[in-house]
């Protein structure tokens, strides 16, 4: 059986190729109008009375936006966050979360963290801030 294409079918096929390429480029990000995000690496050191705060979570929330970065302090009171968008951030420090309750074990006693005073535990009360710039950023926070 021989198929004959009409001019209209040929026109439709020719027009489909650019439309398909445009669709694929849009999905792949070709010619995206969004600017590339500028990022930095952030290293944070937290101390209280000159001693490292070795347990806790550091939250960074960009002022006036919902962008954030979070990390856990290590045994030396430090953490490093990669790919943080540049901007001005409010910094808060929270005690570690409680482990989930295990019905087969006795309850875990609630630990007090006096080395993380209450005012540092919320982005609305914390006086800590950090301005992240492109490249490497280092911040040292002494909790009082």
PyMOL commands that set and color helices and strands:
alter all, ss='L'
color gray80, all
select helices_A, chain A and resi 7-28+118-120
alter helices_A, ss='H'
color red, helices_A
select strands_A, chain A and resi 39-48+51-52+57-62+68-72+78-85+87-94+129-132+135-143
alter strands_A, ss='S'
color yellow, strands_A
deselect
rebuild
show_as cartoon
